Amino acid sequence: MIRILSLTPTKSEKKVKVELSDGSRCVLDSDTAVLYRLKEDQAFVESAWEEICAESRLRLAKERAFNLLEYRARSKGELFSRLCEKTDAETASAVVEKMCELGLVDDRQLLRDKVENLLFTKKYGLKRVVYDLVPKGFDKDEILEVAEELSYDPFDVLCEWIPSHFPEVLSEETDEKEFQRVIAALMRRGFSYEEIKRALRACCE
């Protein structure tokens, strides 16, 4: 049997610190403490106590998930990792699936939003988008699929970007060195050499 020696509310009163007869300590959320009507000197068999702890872990993980998602959208993998910082993998996985059911986590929509922002707002080339997003857990093939769904055309983007950011290359007096500087700058943004040369020819005609 496990007996509760003391229950101490935290400053926020959203959690309670629990000291147990086996010498261990834990923290439960206040709602679970109220639900099970916990009080000092109350005793439980180990299985019953573990049920209470599991319920509290789930509630605390859900609260953390809501807080994380309120700050910004996150992928399933990222949310799972952040939850595992505070709870076990089984609880984290259950909470992630619950957030997906609620429509609060949608990897495909999140990827679409990120790709659209990088391609059309930041005006990055597709290579740069892949370079930026793959390390964050997104699949390269899915990135390319989304870009296709968005009807992304690097030629259109470059023809808009070059005159506004590199007007010097439109001058008839521009030398080869200046062209190479612009090409290098655009390649760093993720455009291929062929894409850049085609757009430069069109802009300079």
C-alpha positions in Angstrom: 0.0 0.0 0.0 1.0 3.6 -0.7 0.0 6.3 1.7 -0.1 10.0 1.2 1.9 11.8 3.9 1.4 15.4 2.7 -0.3 17.4 -0.1 1.1 20.9 -0.7 -0.4 23.2 -3.3 2.1 25.1 -5.6 2.1 28.8 -5.8 -0.1 28.7 -9.0 -2.5 26.3 -7.2 -2.7 24.4 -10.5 -0.5 21.6 -9.1 0.0 19.8 -5.8 3.3 18.4 -4.4 2.7 14.9 -2.9 5.0 13.1 -0.4 4.4 9.4 -0.2 5.0 6.8 2.5 7.6 5.0 0.4 9.8 8.1 0.5 9.0 9.3 -3.0 7.6 12.6 -4.1 5.6 13.6 -7.2 3.6 16.5 -8.6 0.0 16.1 -9.6 -2.3 18.5 -11.3 -5.0 20.0 -9.0 -7.9 18.7 -11.1 -6.8 15.1 -10.6 -6.3 15.7 -6.9 -9.9 17.0 -6.7 -11.3 14.3 -9.0 -9.9 11.5 -6.7 -10.5 13.5 -3.5 -7.0 13.1 -2.4 -6.1 13.9 1.2 -3.4 13.2 3.7 -3.1 9.8 5.2 -5.1 8.3 2.3 -3.8 4.9 1.2 -3.9 3.2 -2.2 -2.8 -0.1 -3.7 0.0 0.5 -6.2 -2.1 -0.1 -9.3 -4.7 2.4 -8.1 -2.0 5.0 -7.4 -0.4 4.5 -10.8 -3.8 5.1 -12.4 -4.0 8.4 -10.6 -0.5 9.4 -11.7 -1.3 8.4 -15.3 -4.4 10.5 -15.3 -2.4 13.5 -13.9 0.4 13.0 -16.5 -2.2 13.1 -19.3 -3.8 16.2 -18.0 -0.5 18.0 -17.5 0.7 17.0 -20.9 -2.5 18.2 -22.6 -2.2 21.6 -20.8 1.4 21.8 -22.0 0.4 20.9 -25.5 -2.3 23.6 -25.6 0.2 26.2 -24.3 2.8 25.2 -26.9 0.2 25.3 -29.8 -1.1 28.6 -28.6 2.4 30.1 -29.1 2.7 28.8 -32.7 1.7 25.8 -34.9 3.9 22.7 -34.6 4.4 19.5 -36.4 3.6 16.1 -34.7 7.2 15.3 -34.3 8.1 18.7 -32.8 5.2 18.6 -30.4 6.0 15.0 -29.4 9.6 16.0 -28.7 8.6 19.0 -26.6 6.1 17.0 -24.6 8.7 14.3 -23.9 10.8 16.9 -22.1 8.2 16.8 -19.3 6.5 13.4 -19.6 6.9 9.8 -20.9 6.7 8.8 -24.5 3.4 6.9 -24.2 1.6 10.0 -22.6 3.2 12.3 -25.2 2.1 10.1 -28.1 -1.5 10.0 -26.7 -1.7 13.8 -26.4 -0.3 14.4 -29.9 -2.9 12.1 -31.4 -5.6 14.0 -29.4 -4.3 17.3 -30.7 -4.5 15.9 -34.2 -8.1 14.7 -33.6 -9.0 18.2 -32.5 -7.5 19.7 -35.6 -4.9 21.6 -33.7 -2.0 19.7 -35.3 -2.0 19.2 -39.1 1.4 18.4 -40.6 0.3 18.8 -44.2 -1.2 22.2 -43.6 1.7 23.4 -41.5 4.1 22.3 -44.3 2.0 24.1 -46.9 2.0 27.3 -44.9 5.8 27.1 -44.4 6.5 26.3 -48.1 4.2 29.1 -49.2 5.8 31.6 -46.9 9.3 30.7 -48.0 8.6 30.6 -51.7 6.2 33.5 -52.2 6.9 35.8 -49.3 10.6 35.4 -48.7 11.2 34.6 -52.3 13.5 31.6 -51.7 14.3 29.1 -54.4 13.1 25.5 -53.9 16.6 24.2 -53.0 16.7 26.7 -50.1 13.2 25.7 -49.0 14.2 22.0 -48.9 17.5 22.9 -47.2 15.6 24.8 -44.5 12.7 22.4 -43.9 14.2 18.9 -44.1 16.3 19.4 -40.9 13.0 20.4 -39.1 11.5 17.0 -39.9 9.7 17.6 -43.1 10.0 15.1 -46.0 11.7 16.3 -49.2 9.2 14.7 -51.5 6.3 16.2 -49.7 7.9 19.6 -49.9 8.2 19.2 -53.6 4.6 18.0 -53.9 3.4 21.1 -52.0 5.4 23.4 -54.2 3.8 21.8 -57.2 0.3 22.2 -55.7 1.1 25.9 -55.2 1.9 26.2 -58.9 5.4 27.5 -58.0 7.4 28.8 -60.9 10.9 30.1 -60.1 11.0 32.1 -63.3 8.0 34.2 -62.2 9.5 34.8 -58.8 12.9 35.7 -60.2 11.5 38.1 -62.8 9.7 39.9 -59.9 12.7 39.8 -57.5 15.5 40.8 -59.8 14.2 44.2 -61.0 13.3 45.3 -57.4 16.4 44.0 -55.6 19.1 44.1 -58.3 18.1 46.9 -60.7 21.8 47.5 -61.5 21.8 44.4 -63.7 19.2 45.9 -66.0 21.6 48.6 -67.1 23.4 48.2 -70.4 26.6 49.2 -68.7 26.5 46.3 -66.2 29.7 44.2 -66.6 30.2 40.5 -66.2 31.5 40.8 -62.7 28.2 42.4 -61.5 26.2 39.7 -63.2 28.3 37.0 -61.4 27.7 38.8 -58.1 23.9 38.8 -58.6 24.0 35.2 -59.7 25.9 34.2 -56.6 23.4 36.1 -54.4 20.4 34.4 -56.0 22.1 30.9 -55.8 22.4 31.5 -52.1 18.7 32.0 -52.0 18.2 28.5 -53.5 17.8 29.2 -57.2 19.7 27.1 -59.7 22.2 28.6 -62.1 19.9 27.8 -65.1 16.9 29.4 -63.5 18.8 32.5 -62.8 20.3 32.8 -66.2 16.9 32.4 -67.9 15.3 35.1 -65.7 18.3 37.5 -66.2 18.0 37.2 -69.9 14.3 37.9 -69.8 14.7 40.9 -67.4 17.5 42.4 -69.6 15.7 42.1 -72.9 
